[in-house]
Amino acid sequence: MAKELFAGQKNNRYRILISKEAISKKNLTPLLKEHKKTLIISDDGVPTTILNKVISVSKPSTKVFKIILQHGEKAKSVQNFQKILNFLAEKNFDRTDLIIAVGGGVIGDISGYVASSYLRGIQFIQIPTTLLSQVDSSVGGKTAINIAAGKNLVGAFYNPKGVIIETSVLKTLPQREFKAGLAEVIKYALIKNKPLFSLLKLNAKKILSMDPHIIEEIIYASIKTKAKIVTKDEKENGIRAILNFGHTFGHAIEAHGNYKSILHGEAVAKGMKVASKISYLENLISQKEYTEVISLLEMFEFDLSLKQYKYEELKPYIFRDKKVRKGKLNIVLLNKISNAVVSNSFNTANLQKGLKT
């Protein structure tokens, strides 16, 4: 049975639908009926069966165009951003037209930023096809592209018109990518959802074997947590910052490897280990709680090795982070399990010590 949630405030409120077969005329037609033209943005990593399903469901409600990018983090480039904008202009898209993002977080990010920028804003829909995008990036309205200086440094807060999450598409994911997406689920358990923490501990084997019922449950629990947070704080001026738990260090690790050697979720898992160690060094969590965090990450088979990363090499990326305010780095720490806090008053020596674990 389909589950639904809502996020966003007042006029920016949107529906998030989760079900095994969510990509259907019943669910998409109400979102498409006001739009004469639609651009589907996807990448060559998305199976054609999924893309064709979206196209067939969208017709004849709207005239469909498509752009297929090369998959990977580099798809979020200034060049692709310009290419899509030029395509929209050439096809005479106007403010009554629509973009549909079909893919993972990379496609959602660049599609949303194009939508926010073209004609100062047209509507877009998210159809996330990876676990990571289903539980995290498709909800909350963060859109971005990358520049040479770093990841997601150019973007906008721009809510989608709706989010359609079809859980059956996860069967097409490589195991490594599916497992990487679990890092974001663990993040929600650690920052603000104690029942999810227990659920993950008790069902690790079922989750790793992709049991459809438990997968739908963890997606719903993750989005429910995120939707509450982003609805309270749409522009990251307060509580929303806790969603970055593990990301300051995770992004630095990704950048250090030029976004090639490690997946986002794998880097975030390492980042959560570092942030948890700093939380322990700052006397915010006990040794027992720190061990519980590490045990959960290991239960889901994450490689938590940090030996290959030197603090001096990661430091430039860490301090270029968007969480730097007035020259001070804000990092997300755990005050206890399922209770994250943002701090800029930590002992800076503990940043280095956190990486020596």
C-alpha positions in Angstrom: 0.0 0.0 0.0 1.3 3.5 -0.9 2.6 5.7 1.8 2.6 9.5 1.6 4.2 12.4 3.3 4.3 16.1 2.9 7.2 18.6 3.2 7.5 22.3 2.7 5.7 25.3 4.0 2.4 26.9 2.7 2.7 27.5 -1.1 5.9 25.4 -1.3 4.3 22.3 0.2 4.7 19.1 -1.8 3.6 15.5 -1.7 6.1 12.6 -1.4 4.6 9.3 -2.5 6.3 5.9 -1.7 5.1 2.6 -3.2 6.4 -0.5 -5.0 4.8 0.8 -8.3 4.7 4.6 -7.8 5.5 5.5 -11.4 1.9 5.4 -12.8 -0.6 7.5 -14.7 -2.7 7.7 -11.5 0.2 9.4 -9.6 1.9 11.4 -12.4 -1.1 12.7 -14.4 -2.2 15.1 -11.6 1.3 16.6 -11.6 1.5 16.9 -15.4 -1.9 18.1 -16.5 -1.0 21.8 -16.3 2.1 21.5 -18.5 2.2 21.3 -22.3 5.9 20.5 -22.5 8.1 18.4 -20.2 11.9 17.8 -20.2 13.0 14.6 -18.7 16.6 14.8 -17.4 18.4 11.5 -16.7 21.8 9.8 -17.2 23.1 6.7 -18.9 23.3 4.8 -15.6 19.5 4.7 -15.3 18.0 1.6 -16.9 16.1 2.3 -20.1 13.1 0.3 -18.7 12.7 2.9 -16.0 13.1 5.9 -18.3 10.7 4.4 -20.9 8.1 3.8 -18.1 8.3 7.5 -17.1 8.0 8.6 -20.8 5.0 6.3 -21.5 3.2 7.3 -18.3 3.8 11.0 -19.1 2.3 10.8 -22.6 -0.1 12.0 -23.9 -0.6 14.5 -20.9 2.4 16.5 -22.1 4.9 16.7 -25.0 8.1 14.9 -23.7 11.7 15.8 -24.5 14.7 14.2 -22.9 18.4 14.8 -22.2 20.6 12.0 -21.1 23.8 12.9 -19.3 26.9 10.8 -18.7 26.5 9.2 -15.3 28.7 10.2 -12.3 29.4 13.2 -10.2 31.0 15.1 -13.1 27.5 15.4 -14.7 26.8 18.2 -12.2 29.1 20.5 -14.2 28.7 24.2 -15.3 28.9 22.9 -18.9 25.9 20.6 -18.5 24.0 23.3 -16.7 24.5 25.6 -19.6 23.7 22.8 -22.1 20.3 22.1 -20.5 19.4 25.8 -20.2 20.2 26.3 -23.9 18.1 23.3 -24.8 15.1 24.7 -22.9 15.5 28.0 -24.7 15.8 26.4 -28.1 12.6 24.3 -27.5 10.8 27.5 -26.3 10.0 26.2 -22.8 8.1 28.8 -20.8 7.1 29.1 -17.1 4.1 26.8 -17.6 6.4 23.9 -18.6 8.1 21.3 -16.5 11.3 19.3 -15.8 11.3 15.7 -14.5 14.5 14.4 -12.8 14.8 10.7 -13.3 17.9 9.3 -11.6 20.1 9.6 -8.5 21.2 12.6 -6.4 23.4 14.0 -9.2 20.5 14.2 -11.6 18.1 15.6 -9.0 20.6 18.2 -8.0 21.4 19.6 -11.5 17.7 19.3 -12.7 16.5 21.2 -9.6 19.1 23.9 -10.1 18.2 24.3 -13.8 14.5 24.5 -12.8 15.3 27.2 -10.2 17.3 29.2 -12.7 15.5 29.0 -16.1 13.2 32.0 -16.5 13.9 32.5 -12.7 12.0 29.3 -11.9 9.9 26.6 -13.5 8.4 23.6 -11.8 10.1 20.2 -11.5 9.3 16.7 -10.2 11.8 14.3 -8.6 11.7 10.6 -9.5 14.7 9.2 -7.6 16.0 5.9 -8.7 18.8 5.2 -6.1 18.4 4.5 -2.4 20.5 7.5 -1.6 18.3 9.8 -3.6 15.1 8.2 -2.4 15.9 8.6 1.3 17.8 11.9 1.1 18.5 14.2 -1.8 15.1 14.1 -3.5 13.4 15.7 -0.5 14.3 19.1 0.9 14.8 21.3 -2.1 18.6 21.5 -2.1 19.8 21.9 -5.7 23.4 22.4 -6.9 26.2 21.9 -9.3 29.9 21.5 -8.7 32.7 23.9 -9.6 36.5 23.4 -9.6 36.7 24.7 -6.0 34.4 22.0 -4.6 31.2 20.1 -4.5 27.7 21.8 -4.4 29.2 25.3 -4.0 26.7 26.7 -6.5 23.0 26.1 -6.1 19.7 27.1 -4.7 17.0 26.1 -2.2 14.1 25.2 -4.6 11.3 22.7 -3.7 10.0 20.2 -6.2 6.4 20.1 -7.2 6.3 16.5 -6.1 8.4 13.4 -5.4 7.5 9.9 -6.7 9.5 7.1 -5.1 9.1 3.7 -6.7 10.8 1.2 -4.5 10.9 -1.6 -7.1 13.5 0.3 -9.1 16.1 -0.4 -6.4 16.4 -4.0 -7.7 18.3 -2.5 -10.7 21.0 -1.0 -8.5 24.4 -2.6 -8.1 24.9 -3.9 -4.6 27.7 -1.5 -3.9 25.5 1.5 -4.7 22.5 0.2 -2.7 24.8 -0.3 0.3 26.2 3.2 -0.1 22.7 4.6 0.1 22.2 3.0 3.5 24.7 5.5 5.0 22.1 8.2 4.7 19.5 6.0 6.4 22.0 5.4 9.3 22.5 9.2 9.4 18.8 9.7 10.2 18.9 7.1 12.9 21.9 8.8 14.5 20.7 12.4 14.4 17.0 12.3 15.2 15.3 8.9 15.0 15.9 6.4 17.8 13.2 3.9 16.6 15.0 3.8 13.3 18.3 3.1 15.1 16.6 0.0 16.7 15.0 -1.0 13.5 18.4 -1.0 11.7 20.1 -3.0 14.5 17.4 -5.7 14.4 17.0 -6.0 10.7 20.5 -5.6 9.1 20.4 -9.0 7.3 17.0 -8.4 5.9 17.9 -4.9 4.7 21.2 -6.1 3.1 19.2 -8.8 1.3 16.8 -6.0 0.1 13.6 -7.4 1.7 11.0 -5.1 0.0 8.8 -4.6 3.1 11.7 -3.5 5.4 13.2 -1.3 2.6 9.9 0.6 2.3 9.8 1.0 6.0 13.3 2.5 6.3 12.7 4.8 3.3 9.5 6.1 4.9 11.2 6.5 8.4 14.1 8.4 6.8 12.0 10.7 4.8 9.6 11.3 7.7 12.6 12.5 9.7 13.9 14.7 6.9 10.5 16.1 6.0 10.0 17.3 9.6 13.4 19.0 9.7 13.3 20.7 6.3 9.8 21.9 6.8 10.8 23.7 10.0 14.0 25.1 8.5 13.8 25.3 4.7 16.9 27.5 4.2 19.3 25.8 6.7 19.4 28.7 9.2 18.9 26.4 12.2 18.0 22.7 12.8 18.4 21.6 9.2 22.2 21.8 9.6 22.1 18.5 11.5 21.3 16.7 8.2 25.0 17.3 7.4 26.2 14.8 10.0 29.3 13.1 8.6 29.2 15.3 5.4 31.8 17.8 6.3 34.4 15.0 6.4 32.7 12.9 3.8 32.7 15.7 1.2 36.4 16.3 1.9 37.2 12.6 1.4 35.2 12.6 -1.9 37.0 15.7 -3.1 40.4 14.3 -2.1 39.7 11.3 -4.3 38.5 13.6 -7.1 35.0 12.0 -6.8 36.3 8.8 -8.5 37.6 6.4 -5.8 34.7 6.4 -3.4 30.9 6.7 -3.5 29.1 9.5 -1.6 27.5 7.1 0.9 30.8 5.3 1.5 32.5 8.7 2.2 29.7 9.8 4.5 30.1 6.5 6.5 33.7 7.4 7.1 32.7 11.0 7.9 30.2 9.8 10.5 32.9 7.7 12.1 35.1 10.8 12.3 32.3 13.0 13.6 31.3 10.4 16.2 35.0 10.1 17.4 35.1 13.9 17.8 31.8 13.8 19.7 33.5 11.2 22.1 36.6 13.3 22.4 34.5 16.4 23.2 32.8 14.3 26.0 29.4 14.5 24.3 28.9 10.8 24.0 30.3 7.9 26.0 32.8 5.3 24.9 29.8 2.8 24.9 27.8 5.1 22.6 30.7 5.6 20.2 31.2 1.8 20.0 27.4 1.4 19.3 27.7 3.8 16.3 30.8 2.0 14.9 29.0 -1.4 15.4 26.0 -0.2 13.4 28.2 1.0 10.6 30.1 -2.2 10.6 26.9 -4.2 10.6 26.1 -2.7 7.2 29.6 -3.7 6.0 31.0 -0.2 5.5 34.8 0.2 5.1 35.7 2.6 7.9 39.4 2.7 7.3 40.9 6.2 7.5 44.7 5.4 7.2 44.9 6.7 3.6 43.7 10.2 4.6 46.0 12.8 6.2 44.5 15.7 8.0 46.7 18.3 6.2 45.4 17.0 2.8 41.8 17.1 3.8 42.0 20.4 5.7 41.6 22.7 2.7 38.3 20.9 1.7 37.1 20.8 5.3 37.4 24.6 5.7 35.9 25.3 2.3 32.7 23.6 3.5 29.4 25.5 3.3 29.1 25.1 7.1 31.8 27.7 7.6 30.2 30.9 9.1 32.1 34.1 9.9 35.4 32.2 9.5 34.3 29.5 11.9 33.7 25.8 11.0 30.4 24.4 12.2 30.4 20.7 12.5 27.5 18.3 13.4 28.3 16.2 16.5 26.3 13.7 18.6 25.1 14.8 22.0 23.9 11.3 22.4 22.6 8.7 19.9 19.7 10.2 17.9 20.4 13.7 19.2 22.7 15.7 16.9 23.9 19.2 17.6 25.8 21.8 15.6 29.0 23.2 17.2 31.8 25.7 16.4 33.3 25.7 19.9 35.0 22.3 19.7 38.7 21.8 20.3 40.3 22.1 16.8 42.9 19.5 17.8 40.1 17.0 17.9 39.6 17.4 14.2 42.9 15.8 13.6 42.5 13.2 16.3 39.1 12.2 14.8 40.9 11.1 11.7 43.4 9.0 13.6 40.9 6.2 14.3 
